């Protein structure tokens, strides 16, 4: 079968069976930024603005309320990284993106039918669109239906109303990205430094993720086939507050902006981040030891009845305990320098340089 084509710079795609399963077969990974900035529509987000402008001030329907109840249970923010707090704020945002209530209803019906009924038979195997889109894969999952409506609209905004979204998703990783990853894998310095084949997944039709939430109204590079996640189980995406906390804890600040492309200092950037990772492990261990000793000395001096208290590690990490505790013994950077340098040489941009987060496993190629 000849490769399919759609508008834009990505023209050739591998067929589905040839794709690295990537994040479609694992827990979803994080992705850092939109292909078109933080939002795909104008920043007119005053609650109720569009509703009033379209004569909708009293038009919140029972269906809207039911949809909002589903949205509240999903890990989603609006495109400006804010939680939807009322049904009005959600409907207003949705109206800005999809158009009038009748336009959204028609688009939703079309999207739902597309998601539930699209399938492909390739080499005697059947693949469904539903199996390639995140959230509950059960038939007619309401969360997945709503999620797909937003994703589908984002694709159409980027590539045009006539784009065949299911076919775009079926093709997955762009040929450009596939060729570059193959070249990186085959380089001598990567083979010598990385004896085990690194895992390169990442195609995923989804919005940007921030703080473990999807930003509705955006489209991640993972959804365009131009981004890849490398060994994401060992190299996390850190939010800016998490990164700043780590820098303050270890007493080292890393200059990330411009070093990758403008200054070409990929090696220096990797070394600085690796040093922070190593210092983090040492500092956390020393602080835990200090706190535990301090508590033990206090108990000896003034015996008191046992009482429930937080652990020393919880005291050290504070509000970041749940997200950072995993990295306190191993550190959070496990990409070999040689691999990072090879990716730099092949024109990839490292997510560690992003301003919205520090995405250590993410690499993308500009379209």
ABEGO torsion letter per residue (X at the ends): XBBBBBBEABABBBBAAABBAEAAABBBBBBABBAAEABABBBBABBGAAAAAAGAAAABBAAAAAAAAAAAABBBBBAAGBBBABAAAAAAAAAAAAEBAAAAAAAAAAAAAAAAABBBBBGGBBBBAAAABBEBABBGBAAAAAAAAAAAAAAAAAAEAABBAAAAAAAEBBAAAAAAAAAAAABAAAAAABABBBBBBGBBBBBBBBGGBBBBGBBBAAAAGABBBBGAAABBBBBAAAAAAAAAAAGBBBBABGAAAAAGBAAAAAAAAAAAAAAAAAAAAAAAAAAAAAAAAAAAABBBBBBBBBBAAAAAAEAAAAAAAAAAAAEABABBAAAAAAAAAAGBBBAAABAABBBAABBBBBX
